Amino acid sequence: MRRRAADRWGPVAVLMLLLGAGLAGAPAVLRAAPAAVQIELPATTEVLQPQALSWAPVGEPRLAFELTDRRSRSRVAVVAPGSSVVAQLLPARQSSQMERLGLGTEPTDTAPSWSSDGSLFFLRAEGRQRVVAHFDGAVRRLALPPEWLPMEVASLGEELVLAAEDPKGTDLIALHPREPESPRRLTSSRDEVEHSVVVDGGRLGWIATSRERTAWCAGTSPDDRACTEFPELELLSLAVAGGPAGTRLAYARLRTGDSLGRHALVELGPAGRWRLLAEDVFLPAGLAPSPAWDPVGGAVYFVRRAPESGNPIVRLDPRTGARRELVLPTVAHQEVAVGRYEKGTGTELWLALIAVGDRLDRDVYNHVVVVRLGEGMR
């Protein structure tokens, strides 16, 4: 089944470049293009749009992502690119006779998130019910109290942290996967929405959004919470680069000057101070992905907004501002994620990309592509 980006994103003019051609005028310094492997998406009768790329933090390279059809129904797929190029949809629950006969309601899966031990959690909606689910070869549901409607899931040590909605509003709650019926409330606010949850120096970090502001917050309970407002920014997503004194990276929409409304990659500091790292950032429609941070290499990777050059992938060192474009056999990039894994006495860096089209300009379909970067290509 061929998948058309135009069905989701509108008409897209795409030119897939042959190795060494077409990007000669770009400021790339990498001399050779690494091999790129296109992931085979599950065969369906629907047009599928991949999004929300997420690498497992430990173990063998494993990539999870969402696949959304034209009716905005999503499923989560997983692939282990070191051993297979075929992505597998997480199985639907098979607990009733109707489902065994293929007559049950197809679930909608969103928000894949890996825990620190490499377990995969995600949100599953079946009919009007939305639950937190765990995948370890089989899908296992966590029985939350019925008043909580989960919106996002993240991991903090042995606990899960959920951005969840109840009659009082949207807050953060924490629970142990073995005791999901007894969550504890981490925030308590009536006029804010908490999202983009990260682990920030052993504590939680998140974005709090209201009609008037967005703020970066950190804490462990409603009584242990500190928020910093950035009046010139609308924060969209977070990543933490380092330990307690590490760098806080964010994608944001600028609210000032000639750049009003433009997407940017920024470093967040204390007292509302921030530093612009890149203003030529491309973000896909919908929820912004987190900045793709490589802690070992000390760099962040992003999609540069340059349609005339195929929206290239850029490696940026936040400390020095040094940047370089990667020469890749793909163009029309939409999203990038990074994963680093132990290999022998060293490590391997993997990139996952969402790109549009193929090298011979035969389609305008969305593809998931993985690239393993060797030494000298990082």
Summary of the structure (lengths in Angstrom):
residues: 378
radius of gyration: 20.6
end to end distance: 34.0
largest distance: 60.5
contacts: 1186
relative contact order: 0.16
helix: 4%
strand: 49%
